[in-house]
Structure formats: C-alpha cells, structure tokens
Amino acid sequence: MGLEEVHIRNQEHKAHRAGWLRAAVLGVNDGLVSTASLMVGVAAASASFDNAKSIIISTGAAGIAAGALSMAVGEYISVSSQTDIEESDRLLEIEHLALDPEGELEELVAIYRERGLDEPLARAVATQLTEKDALNAHLRDELGHHPHSKARPVQASIASALSFAIGGFIPFLAAFAPTIGTISASIVGFTIVGLIVAGAIGAKTAGSKLLIPTLRVLIGGCIGMAITAGIGQLFHASVA
C-alpha cells in the first residue's frame, strides 16, 4: 500500500461535523460582514460629525451584541425545527412498524435491492437488521437519519453566537484607529484578512479545497461592505 493510499485511508469523514459546522461558518462570516458593513456605513454617514469615532465604536459594540444574540436565537429555533421533524419521523416510523411490520420489511428489501443487492441477499440483510433493531434500520436506511449528523440546537446556537462575536470583534478593533479615514480603511483591511482566514478555516474543517470556498467568502463579504458603504455615503450626502 502506497503512502497516498495510507493517507486517504487515515482521513476521516466530515459528516459528524454537520451538526455545528454550518452554524459556526455562518456565524463568523455574518459577524465579519454585518459588523464591518455596519461600521463602514456609519463611518461614511457620520464622517463630518465631531463625535464620529465614538458613534462608530458604539455602533460596532451594539452590532456585535445584538448580532450574536440574534444568531444564537435564530440558529436554535432553526435547528430545533429540524429536530422536531426528526422526532416526528421517528414516532411515525414506530407506528408503521407496529401496524405493518411485514410491509416495513418489504420496504427495506426494496431499498437494499435499489442499492445493488440481489433479492436473496437484500432480504437476508433486511431480516437480520430488523431482528436486531428495526426502528434504527428504517431511520438510517429509509429516512437518512444518522447519529453523527443529527441536528444539535444548543451546540449550533452556541457555535453561531461565539463565532459571530469572534468575527465581529475583528473589524471592531479597527474602530480605534486615530482618524475617521484610517478607521474606514482599517475596517476594510481587517475584515478582508478575517474573511480570508474564516474561509480557509471553514474549508479546512469541512475537508474541502481552500481556494473556491475562501474566494466565495471573501467576494461575498466585500460586496456586502461595498453596498453598505455606498448606502451610508448616500445618506451622508442627503443629510449634508
């Protein structure tokens, strides 16, 4: 066995990270983009104000706090709805097994035949799995429920809130630059670096190649900042 084969065999699947990875990647990206966009927009709108710097700092801090809490609650509700569906499917499958065990066995046989097993082997596999744990066999092979990819509302909520706060803290640091002009440039610079790091970490955690996911995060974030800065500039012009 070559070194490449050994490396491939030693790699683990990433499906067990599905319960929290999406929330974490979304959180850090949203923290970076929304906080940076908010602060850049406010900086553009309040460039001529005497207390512009304090306004930007206050806006950034409030944006991080509000965004992290919003992400936590939203993620918990969203993922909880997924667990509700999974639980509903489980209870329904229990009823089906109680009412028509033979019909449920035939469903498993048909599933295994569609996956390439011949009739005798498919029936033997279905029978043995049913005898061992009929409910889990149906949840896994009929409905696609797996313990390692199960939705985890609390874990997703915490991951989303923490990652948002971490992402938001990166552009927030730029608010302490000495002048309004350098604040805007620093926010953009810090955020671009943060987006690249977030994209790379997300791609690495998911086990995918770095370039495309990182570019996707970077380009999306830059578009968000540009649009918000433009809106802030328009607002500043209309006020002036």
ChimeraX attribute file (.defattr): number of C-alpha atoms within 10 A of each C-alpha:
attribute: neighborCount
match mode: 1-to-1
recipient: residues
	/A:1	5
	/A:2	6
	/A:3	8
	/A:4	9
	/A:5	9
	/A:6	10
	/A:7	9
	/A:8	9
	/A:9	9
	/A:10	9
	/A:11	9
	/A:12	9
	/A:13	9
	/A:14	14
	/A:15	13
	/A:16	14
	/A:17	14
	/A:18	16
	/A:19	19
	/A:20	22
	/A:21	20
	/A:22	15
	/A:23	26
	/A:24	23
	/A:25	24
	/A:26	21
	/A:27	30
	/A:28	28
	/A:29	28
	/A:30	23
	/A:31	30
	/A:32	31
	/A:33	30
	/A:34	24
	/A:35	30
	/A:36	34
	/A:37	27
	/A:38	20
	/A:39	32
	/A:40	30
	/A:41	26
	/A:42	26
	/A:43	28
	/A:44	25
	/A:45	23
	/A:46	21
	/A:47	19
	/A:48	12
	/A:49	11
	/A:50	9
	/A:51	10
	/A:52	18
	/A:53	21
	/A:54	12
	/A:55	16
	/A:56	27
	/A:57	19
	/A:58	14
	/A:59	18
	/A:60	27
	/A:61	17
	/A:62	13
	/A:63	21
	/A:64	23
	/A:65	14
	/A:66	14
	/A:67	22
	/A:68	27
	/A:69	19
	/A:70	16
	/A:71	26
	/A:72	25
	/A:73	17
	/A:74	15
	/A:75	24
	/A:76	21
	/A:77	15
	/A:78	15
	/A:79	22
	/A:80	18
	/A:81	14
	/A:82	16
	/A:83	16
	/A:84	12
	/A:85	12
	/A:86	18
	/A:87	12
	/A:88	12
	/A:89	15
	/A:90	18
	/A:91	12
	/A:92	12
	/A:93	20
	/A:94	16
	/A:95	12
	/A:96	14
	/A:97	16
	/A:98	11
	/A:99	11
	/A:100	10
	/A:101	15
	/A:102	10
	/A:103	12
	/A:104	21
	/A:105	19
	/A:106	15
	/A:107	16
	/A:108	23
	/A:109	23
	/A:110	16
	/A:111	17
	/A:112	20
	/A:113	16
	/A:114	11
	/A:115	10
	/A:116	10
	/A:117	15
	/A:118	12
	/A:119	13
	/A:120	11
	/A:121	14
	/A:122	20
	/A:123	19
	/A:124	12
	/A:125	16
	/A:126	24
	/A:127	16
	/A:128	12
	/A:129	17
	/A:130	18
	/A:131	11
	/A:132	11
	/A:133	10
	/A:134	20
	/A:135	18
	/A:136	17
	/A:137	19
	/A:138	24
	/A:139	17
	/A:140	12
	/A:141	14
	/A:142	15
	/A:143	14
	/A:144	12
	/A:145	18
	/A:146	14
	/A:147	10
	/A:148	12
	/A:149	15
	/A:150	18
	/A:151	22
	/A:152	16
	/A:153	23
	/A:154	17
	/A:155	18
	/A:156	26
	/A:157	28
	/A:158	22
	/A:159	24
	/A:160	34
	/A:161	29
	/A:162	20
	/A:163	25
	/A:164	32
	/A:165	26
	/A:166	20
	/A:167	28
	/A:168	30
	/A:169	22
	/A:170	22
	/A:171	30
	/A:172	27
	/A:173	15
	/A:174	24
	/A:175	27
	/A:176	16
	/A:177	15
	/A:178	10
	/A:179	11
	/A:180	20
	/A:181	12
	/A:182	14
	/A:183	23
	/A:184	24
	/A:185	14
	/A:186	20
	/A:187	26
	/A:188	23
	/A:189	15
	/A:190	18
	/A:191	30
	/A:192	22
	/A:193	14
	/A:194	24
	/A:195	28
	/A:196	21
	/A:197	15
	/A:198	24
	/A:199	24
	/A:200	21
	/A:201	16
	/A:202	23
	/A:203	18
	/A:204	13
	/A:205	13
	/A:206	18
	/A:207	13
	/A:208	13
	/A:209	11
	/A:210	16
	/A:211	12
	/A:212	13
	/A:213	18
	/A:214	20
	/A:215	15
	/A:216	13
	/A:217	23
	/A:218	22
	/A:219	13
	/A:220	14
	/A:221	23
	/A:222	18
	/A:223	13
	/A:224	15
	/A:225	24
	/A:226	15
	/A:227	13
	/A:228	22
	/A:229	23
	/A:230	15
	/A:231	17
	/A:232	23
	/A:233	20
	/A:234	15
	/A:235	16
	/A:236	18
	/A:237	11
	/A:238	9
	/A:239	9
	/A:240	8
